[in-house]
Amino acid sequence: MADLKAQTPAQVLDVLGRVCPYPLVLTKKALEKMPNGGILKILCDAPASAEDSLPRFAESKGMPVEIVKTGESWEIYIQKP
């Protein structure tokens, strides 16, 4: 699998301060508008979203996902197939 975090994202989605279900809803909307192959970088500080709902959603859709913990928040990279 390609190193998603090393590539330039097509879009950065900042959901800092938002709790479920908003990070997932906003992620779905952003991915719908992105071109195939594009990478979405999500900035998130909600543990339930970063460690559970967002990766589970991406994997269920067959999208590569990478999660990087950065202090009190996460950077989540999802590639639209």
Backbone as CSV, one residue per row, in Angstrom:
resi,resn,N_x,N_y,N_z,CA_x,CA_y,CA_z,C_x,C_y,C_z
1,MET,0.845,-1.186,0.000,0.000,0.000,0.000,0.885,1.242,0.000
2,ALA,0.463,2.236,-0.718,1.201,3.492,-0.807,1.175,4.222,0.539
3,ASP,2.216,4.986,0.805,2.297,5.788,2.020,1.436,7.040,1.808
4,LEU,0.201,7.002,2.270,-0.755,8.084,2.006,-0.304,9.412,2.590
5,LYS,0.273,9.380,3.786,0.647,10.646,4.441,1.806,11.342,3.737
6,ALA,2.550,10.610,2.906,3.667,11.205,2.179,3.206,11.908,0.894
7,GLN,1.952,11.689,0.511,1.427,12.289,-0.711,0.670,13.580,-0.385
8,THR,0.548,14.430,-1.383,-0.180,15.685,-1.204,-1.681,15.413,-1.243
9,PRO,-2.398,15.774,-0.173,-3.849,15.541,-0.177,-4.576,16.470,-1.141
10,ALA,-5.652,15.962,-1.734,-6.491,16.778,-2.612,-7.284,17.784,-1.790
11,GLN,-7.570,17.414,-0.533,-8.344,18.288,0.349,-7.981,17.999,1.798
12,VAL,-8.027,19.031,2.640,-7.853,18.884,4.082,-9.178,19.245,4.736
13,LEU,-9.683,18.325,5.541,-10.952,18.525,6.237,-10.667,18.677,7.729
14,ASP,-10.974,19.833,8.281,-10.735,20.114,9.702,-12.028,19.887,10.480
15,VAL,-12.063,18.819,11.271,-13.232,18.543,12.120,-12.841,18.612,13.597
16,LEU,-11.800,19.377,13.888,-11.370,19.558,15.278,-12.504,20.197,16.078
17,GLY,-12.774,19.662,17.249,-13.842,20.182,18.095,-15.209,19.595,17.789
18,ARG,-15.311,18.785,16.749,-16.592,18.161,16.389,-16.617,16.731,16.927
19,VAL,-17.789,16.302,17.355,-17.939,14.930,17.851,-18.913,14.169,16.953
20,CYS,-18.924,12.852,17.131,-19.802,11.992,16.320,-21.220,12.526,16.364
21,PRO,-21.891,12.508,15.248,-21.546,11.900,13.958,-20.937,12.880,12.963
22,TYR,-20.665,14.124,13.356,-20.236,15.142,12.398,-18.958,14.806,11.632
23,PRO,-17.890,14.304,12.268,-16.707,13.976,11.465,-17.002,12.972,10.346
24,LEU,-17.810,11.967,10.632,-18.135,10.964,9.618,-19.015,11.556,8.514
25,VAL,-20.012,12.322,8.883,-20.907,12.938,7.891,-20.120,13.882,6.980
26,LEU,-19.279,14.725,7.559,-18.493,15.669,6.763,-17.463,14.952,5.888
27,THR,-16.904,13.848,6.386,-15.963,13.050,5.604,-16.649,12.443,4.389
28,LYS,-17.827,11.872,4.594,-18.577,11.283,3.473,-18.867,12.331,2.404
29,LYS,-19.305,13.520,2.822,-19.611,14.594,1.867,-18.367,15.035,1.110
30,ALA,-17.246,15.157,1.806,-16.001,15.580,1.151,-15.542,14.532,0.137
31,LEU,-15.637,13.256,0.492,-15.205,12.193,-0.411,-16.081,12.124,-1.663
32,GLU,-17.368,12.393,-1.514,-18.272,12.368,-2.668,-17.836,13.371,-3.734
33,LYS,-17.308,14.506,-3.314,-16.940,15.583,-4.233,-15.528,15.434,-4.797
34,MET,-14.751,14.517,-4.246,-13.358,14.363,-4.665,-13.236,13.467,-5.889
35,PRO,-12.182,13.676,-6.685,-11.939,12.783,-7.824,-11.398,11.434,-7.334
36,ASN,-11.607,10.408,-8.147,-11.062,9.089,-7.813,-9.549,9.179,-7.702
37,GLY,-9.003,8.503,-6.709,-7.563,8.526,-6.477,-7.121,9.648,-5.562
38,GLY,-8.009,10.594,-5.296,-7.671,11.717,-4.426,-7.539,11.288,-2.973
39,ILE,-6.712,12.000,-2.240,-6.502,11.712,-0.822,-7.117,12.826,0.011
40,LEU,-7.910,12.419,0.990,-8.522,13.344,1.940,-7.759,13.248,3.252
41,LYS,-7.258,14.383,3.727,-6.586,14.452,5.031,-7.590,15.041,6.008
42,ILE,-7.865,14.311,7.088,-8.838,14.747,8.079,-8.103,15.051,9.379
43,LEU,-8.337,16.250,9.920,-7.791,16.641,11.223,-8.904,16.437,12.240
44,CYS,-8.672,15.553,13.210,-9.741,15.151,14.125,-9.209,15.008,15.549
45,ASP,-10.001,15.447,16.523,-9.607,15.271,17.922,-10.643,14.478,18.725
46,ALA,-11.555,13.822,18.034,-12.556,12.973,18.689,-12.090,11.517,18.609
47,PRO,-11.687,10.930,19.732,-11.153,9.562,19.698,-12.090,8.546,19.038
48,ALA,-13.379,8.628,19.308,-14.316,7.657,18.736,-14.332,7.732,17.215
49,SER,-14.236,8.933,16.677,-14.218,9.097,15.222,-12.879,8.652,14.638
50,ALA,-11.795,9.100,15.246,-10.462,8.833,14.700,-10.079,7.364,14.779
51,GLU,-10.465,6.710,15.863,-10.017,5.337,16.073,-11.061,4.290,15.692
52,ASP,-12.292,4.725,15.424,-13.333,3.739,15.154,-14.149,4.056,13.907
53,SER,-14.995,5.072,13.960,-15.976,5.260,12.882,-15.345,5.623,11.537
54,LEU,-14.360,6.505,11.513,-13.749,6.888,10.227,-12.964,5.742,9.590
55,PRO,-12.071,5.061,10.335,-11.370,3.929,9.700,-12.320,2.803,9.296
56,ARG,-13.324,2.526,10.121,-14.265,1.460,9.794,-15.046,1.800,8.521
57,PHE,-15.474,3.060,8.388,-16.179,3.484,7.178,-15.287,3.300,5.952
58,ALA,-14.051,3.793,6.022,-13.137,3.701,4.870,-12.896,2.247,4.476
59,GLU,-12.638,1.403,5.456,-12.370,-0.004,5.167,-13.601,-0.694,4.589
60,SER,-14.784,-0.332,5.050,-16.008,-0.955,4.531,-16.246,-0.596,3.063
61,LYS,-15.700,0.544,2.631,-15.844,0.992,1.244,-14.621,0.620,0.395
62,GLY,-13.683,-0.112,0.983,-12.489,-0.523,0.247,-11.512,0.604,0.004
63,MET,-11.542,1.620,0.853,-10.645,2.766,0.694,-9.434,2.588,1.606
64,PRO,-8.225,2.770,1.061,-7.041,2.737,1.917,-7.126,3.849,2.965
65,VAL,-6.726,3.530,4.187,-6.774,4.519,5.272,-5.485,4.432,6.086
66,GLU,-5.015,5.573,6.534,-3.828,5.655,7.369,-4.120,6.640,8.495
67,ILE,-3.743,6.285,9.714,-4.026,7.132,10.877,-2.715,7.479,11.567
68,VAL,-2.531,8.768,11.848,-1.326,9.247,12.526,-1.769,10.031,13.746
69,LYS,-1.323,9.606,14.937,-1.627,10.318,16.181,-0.624,11.452,16.317
70,THR,-1.122,12.670,16.516,-0.258,13.844,16.654,-0.644,14.577,17.938
71,GLY,-0.058,14.189,19.038,-0.393,14.810,20.318,-1.796,14.441,20.749
72,GLU,-2.657,15.440,20.865,-4.035,15.224,21.316,-5.011,15.037,20.154
73,SER,-4.505,14.993,18.941,-5.394,14.842,17.782,-4.828,13.790,16.833
74,TRP,-5.559,13.577,15.752,-5.174,12.598,14.745,-5.207,13.233,13.374
75,GLU,-4.371,12.708,12.499,-4.445,12.987,11.069,-4.867,11.674,10.425
76,ILE,-5.971,11.694,9.713,-6.484,10.494,9.065,-6.429,10.739,7.565
77,TYR,-5.826,9.823,6.863,-5.692,9.923,5.412,-6.529,8.823,4.773
78,ILE,-7.441,9.207,3.905,-8.299,8.261,3.192,-8.144,8.528,1.704
79,GLN,-7.910,7.466,0.939,-7.796,7.609,-0.508,-9.064,7.070,-1.165
80,LYS,-9.676,7.926,-1.973,-10.873,7.516,-2.693,-10.448,6.631,-3.858
81,PRO,-11.058,5.450,-3.978,-10.640,4.532,-5.058,-11.077,5.024,-6.435
